[in-house]
Amino acid sequence: MGVGLLTLAALLVAVLVRPDPLYLGRQYDAPAHDAAGNALTARAAREIFSDRTVQLAVASMVVGQLVMTLIMVITPVHMLHTQHTNGEISFVFMAHTLGMFGFAFLTGWLIGQLGARPMIAFGAAVLVISSIMAAFAANLVTLTLALFLLGLGWSFCFVAGSSLLTDALHPTERGRIQGANDMLVALASGTGSLSTGVIFASGGMIAVGAVGLGLTLAFVALATWLNQRRTPTTVGSS
């Protein structure tokens, strides 16, 4: 039964998805040309990552993932230490998941209306608020709101950073650079997961929130510096 449904779903995707991703992929694999018809030389990864826009986009996703993982992973342990039930922990994480994914459609619309850079700034501001709230949350309501905002701030930073990175790259560059970015995000996630227990053991949830706050403020300073020296034009923007 399960195999049959999967086969049917695969057939529907193959028949209904248009334009065909394979056709688009072959187009992107073709040599790129500028407006005059001259072949464009592929940029080296070092050159791409020296672009201030690329740096801002990657930093937004990496820091957003690091702060989110740092606070999220240890929250169940913190709640058990403060005598919360499994049902209450589940409720908090339901709110957190809602913040991460429930408003993705709104995030995309806001990026289209306001631009990726303002949405990254909004995301950082929400992460600041959630870090402070998570550190000092005294009851279930406050902790639920803190974890919801943590997910929402991550969503703003990650989706806006992804959009900014895509616009900064030519289609022929996106595969390898986005792959490298995914590796950095995964490393950030692992770093947050591995370090949060040590931080919590040394200073409790206040220490975890303080580290999350410090990382976010450091990102805000970096983003401000990068924006002041931003690359005037991006490769992939229309």
Backbone torsions as a table, in degrees:
resi	resn	phi	psi	omega
1	MET	NA	-48.6	-179.1
2	GLY	-64.3	-41.3	179.3
3	VAL	-64.3	-39.1	178.9
4	GLY	-63.1	-42.3	178.7
5	LEU	-65.3	-40.3	178.2
6	LEU	-63.7	-40.3	178.3
7	THR	-64.3	-43.3	178.2
8	LEU	-62.7	-42.3	178.8
9	ALA	-63.2	-40.7	179.1
10	ALA	-64.1	-40.7	178.8
11	LEU	-64.9	-41.5	179.0
12	LEU	-63.1	-42.5	178.1
13	VAL	-61.6	-45.5	-178.1
14	ALA	-62.7	-35.6	-176.3
15	VAL	-84.3	-39.4	-168.7
16	LEU	-95.5	-25.1	-176.7
17	VAL	-72.4	116.6	178.8
18	ARG	-139.5	137.4	0.7
19	PRO	-70.6	156.3	-177.6
20	ASP	-63.8	123.3	178.9
21	PRO	-56.9	-31.9	178.3
22	LEU	-64.5	-41.3	178.4
23	TYR	-63.6	-44.0	178.9
24	LEU	-63.7	-40.2	179.1
25	GLY	-61.8	-39.6	178.2
26	ARG	-66.7	-35.1	175.6
27	GLN	-62.3	-43.3	-178.9
28	TYR	-69.2	-27.9	178.8
29	ASP	-74.7	-17.0	179.7
30	ALA	-69.1	152.5	179.8
31	PRO	-57.3	136.6	-179.7
32	ALA	-84.3	146.5	179.8
33	HIS	-132.7	151.6	175.9
34	ASP	-85.9	-173.7	-176.7
35	ALA	-62.6	-27.9	-178.9
36	ALA	-86.2	-1.9	179.7
37	GLY	89.9	4.6	179.3
38	ASN	-81.2	141.1	179.7
39	ALA	-67.3	134.5	179.1
40	LEU	-89.4	135.5	176.6
41	THR	-82.1	130.3	-179.8
42	ALA	-61.7	134.4	179.1
43	ARG	-77.9	144.2	175.5
44	ALA	-71.6	155.4	-179.4
45	ALA	-58.9	-38.1	179.9
46	ARG	-61.8	-40.2	178.7
47	GLU	-66.7	-40.6	-179.8
48	ILE	-64.6	-44.4	-177.6
49	PHE	-75.6	-7.8	172.7
50	SER	-84.3	-9.6	176.9
51	ASP	-69.8	126.4	-177.4
52	ARG	-61.9	-34.7	179.1
53	THR	-66.1	-42.6	177.3
54	VAL	-63.4	-42.2	179.4
55	GLN	-61.1	-42.9	179.1
56	LEU	-65.0	-43.8	-178.8
57	ALA	-62.4	-46.1	-179.0
58	VAL	-66.6	-43.3	179.6
59	ALA	-61.5	-38.0	179.1
60	SER	-60.9	-45.5	-178.5
61	MET	-72.4	-41.5	-177.3
62	VAL	-66.8	-48.3	-178.4
63	VAL	-68.5	-41.0	177.1
64	GLY	-58.2	-43.7	178.5
65	GLN	-66.0	-41.2	-178.3
66	LEU	-64.0	-48.5	-178.7
67	VAL	-65.9	-43.1	-179.4
68	MET	-61.8	-46.8	-179.1
69	THR	-65.7	-41.1	-178.7
70	LEU	-55.0	-46.7	-176.6
71	ILE	-83.0	-40.6	-175.3
72	MET	-63.8	-47.3	-172.1
73	VAL	-61.3	-37.5	-174.3
74	ILE	-88.4	-11.8	-175.8
75	THR	-58.5	-43.5	177.9
76	PRO	-60.1	-38.1	177.9
77	VAL	-64.0	-44.9	177.9
78	HIS	-59.6	-42.0	-178.5
79	MET	-68.7	-36.2	176.1
80	LEU	-65.5	-37.7	178.7
81	HIS	-66.4	-26.1	-179.4
82	THR	-102.6	22.8	170.3
83	GLN	67.3	30.1	173.5
84	HIS	-83.0	151.6	-179.5
85	THR	-84.2	166.1	176.5
86	ASN	-62.1	-35.2	177.4
87	GLY	-63.6	-39.9	178.7
88	GLU	-68.7	-38.5	176.4
89	ILE	-62.6	-42.6	178.2
90	SER	-61.9	-39.1	179.7
91	PHE	-64.8	-43.0	178.8
92	VAL	-61.2	-41.9	-178.2
93	PHE	-76.7	-23.7	170.6
94	MET	-63.8	-43.7	178.0
95	ALA	-64.8	-39.2	179.0
96	HIS	-63.4	-44.9	178.9
97	THR	-64.7	-37.2	176.0
98	LEU	-60.9	-43.1	178.6
99	GLY	-64.4	-36.9	-178.6
100	MET	-68.9	-44.9	-168.5
101	PHE	-122.1	-20.9	-172.3
102	GLY	-67.7	-24.0	-177.3
103	PHE	-115.9	24.4	-179.5
104	ALA	-60.4	-36.2	178.9
105	PHE	-63.3	-38.6	179.1
106	LEU	-70.3	-38.0	178.2
107	THR	-60.7	-45.6	178.2
108	GLY	-61.4	-41.3	179.7
109	TRP	-65.2	-42.5	179.5
110	LEU	-64.8	-37.4	176.5
111	ILE	-62.3	-41.6	177.5
112	GLY	-63.9	-33.8	-178.2
113	GLN	-83.3	-42.4	-171.5
114	LEU	-104.3	-24.2	-175.1
115	GLY	103.4	158.3	-176.3
116	ALA	-71.0	-38.8	-176.1
117	ARG	-63.7	-47.3	176.0
118	PRO	-60.6	-35.1	179.9
119	MET	-70.0	-33.2	173.8
120	ILE	-63.1	-42.1	178.2
121	ALA	-62.6	-43.3	177.2
122	PHE	-61.6	-42.0	179.1
123	GLY	-61.0	-43.2	178.5
124	ALA	-63.1	-40.5	179.1
125	ALA	-62.8	-41.1	179.2
126	VAL	-67.1	-37.6	177.0
127	LEU	-64.5	-37.0	176.1
128	VAL	-60.8	-48.0	-179.5
129	ILE	-62.5	-43.9	-177.4
130	SER	-68.0	-35.3	178.3
131	SER	-63.2	-42.3	179.5
132	ILE	-67.9	-44.3	-178.7
133	MET	-64.6	-41.5	-179.8
134	ALA	-63.1	-34.2	-178.6
135	ALA	-68.9	-34.4	-172.4
136	PHE	-115.7	10.8	-178.1
137	ALA	-60.1	124.4	-174.8
138	ALA	-104.7	-7.6	-179.1
139	ASN	-151.7	175.8	-175.4
140	LEU	-63.8	-40.5	-177.8
141	VAL	-62.4	-46.9	-179.0
142	THR	-64.7	-41.6	-179.9
143	LEU	-67.4	-37.8	177.0
144	THR	-62.4	-44.7	178.9
145	LEU	-64.8	-39.3	179.7
146	ALA	-62.0	-44.0	-179.3
147	LEU	-72.9	-32.0	174.0
148	PHE	-63.4	-46.5	179.6
149	LEU	-66.4	-32.7	176.8
150	LEU	-61.4	-44.7	177.5
151	GLY	-66.2	-39.4	-179.5
152	LEU	-67.8	-42.2	177.6
153	GLY	-62.2	-41.0	175.4
154	TRP	-60.4	-43.7	-179.4
155	SER	-60.1	-46.5	179.0
156	PHE	-59.4	-48.9	-177.1
157	CYS	-66.4	-41.8	-173.5
158	PHE	-74.8	-47.0	-177.9
159	VAL	-69.0	-42.5	178.5
160	ALA	-66.7	-39.0	176.8
161	GLY	-63.8	-40.6	177.4
162	SER	-61.6	-43.2	179.1
163	SER	-64.1	-43.2	-180.0
164	LEU	-64.7	-40.6	179.6
165	LEU	-65.3	-43.0	179.2
166	THR	-60.2	-43.0	-179.4
167	ASP	-67.9	-24.5	-177.6
168	ALA	-84.7	-6.4	-174.3
169	LEU	-117.8	147.5	168.9
170	HIS	-75.6	148.4	-179.7
171	PRO	-51.4	-33.6	180.0
172	THR	-72.4	-14.2	-179.6
173	GLU	-96.2	-15.8	-166.5
174	ARG	-66.9	-39.6	-175.7
175	GLY	-58.3	-53.8	-175.7
176	ARG	-72.3	-35.2	-178.4
177	ILE	-75.0	-41.1	176.8
178	GLN	-66.6	-32.1	174.2
179	GLY	-64.4	-43.0	176.7
180	ALA	-63.7	-39.2	178.3
181	ASN	-64.4	-41.4	177.8
182	ASP	-60.3	-37.6	177.8
183	MET	-64.3	-42.8	179.5
184	LEU	-64.9	-40.0	177.8
185	VAL	-64.2	-41.7	178.4
186	ALA	-64.3	-39.9	177.0
187	LEU	-64.1	-38.7	177.5
188	ALA	-63.8	-40.9	178.9
189	SER	-63.6	-43.6	177.8
190	GLY	-65.0	-38.6	178.3
191	THR	-63.4	-43.7	178.4
192	GLY	-63.1	-42.8	-178.9
193	SER	-65.4	-40.8	-176.2
194	LEU	-76.2	-29.5	-173.6
195	SER	-92.6	-23.2	-171.9
196	THR	-65.5	-32.8	178.6
197	GLY	-63.5	-42.3	178.7
198	VAL	-64.4	-43.0	-180.0
199	ILE	-64.3	-43.2	179.7
200	PHE	-63.9	-41.0	-179.9
201	ALA	-64.8	-29.6	-177.1
202	SER	-86.4	-26.4	-175.7
203	GLY	-151.3	10.8	178.1
204	GLY	71.2	-165.2	-176.6
205	MET	-66.9	-25.5	177.4
206	ILE	-63.9	-41.7	178.7
207	ALA	-65.7	-41.4	179.0
208	VAL	-62.4	-46.0	178.5
209	GLY	-63.6	-36.8	179.6
210	ALA	-65.6	-40.1	177.7
211	VAL	-66.3	-43.0	176.6
212	GLY	-60.2	-42.2	177.9
213	LEU	-63.7	-44.8	-179.5
214	GLY	-62.4	-41.8	178.6
215	LEU	-63.9	-40.8	-179.5
216	THR	-67.2	-42.6	179.0
217	LEU	-65.7	-36.1	175.8
218	ALA	-63.7	-39.2	176.6
219	PHE	-64.9	-40.6	178.1
220	VAL	-59.5	-43.2	178.1
221	ALA	-63.3	-43.1	178.5
222	LEU	-63.9	-44.0	-179.4
223	ALA	-63.0	-40.0	177.6
224	THR	-62.0	-43.6	179.3
225	TRP	-64.6	-42.8	-180.0
226	LEU	-66.6	-37.8	178.9
227	ASN	-65.8	-33.3	178.0
228	GLN	-69.0	-23.5	-178.9
229	ARG	-118.8	29.7	-173.6
230	ARG	-64.7	148.4	174.6
231	THR	-66.5	130.3	-173.2
232	PRO	-60.6	-37.8	-178.2
233	THR	-131.1	156.4	178.0
234	THR	-112.7	152.5	-172.6
235	VAL	-69.7	-44.4	-170.4
236	GLY	-96.8	-2.2	-176.1
237	SER	-71.7	148.2	-178.4
238	SER	-90.8	NA	NA
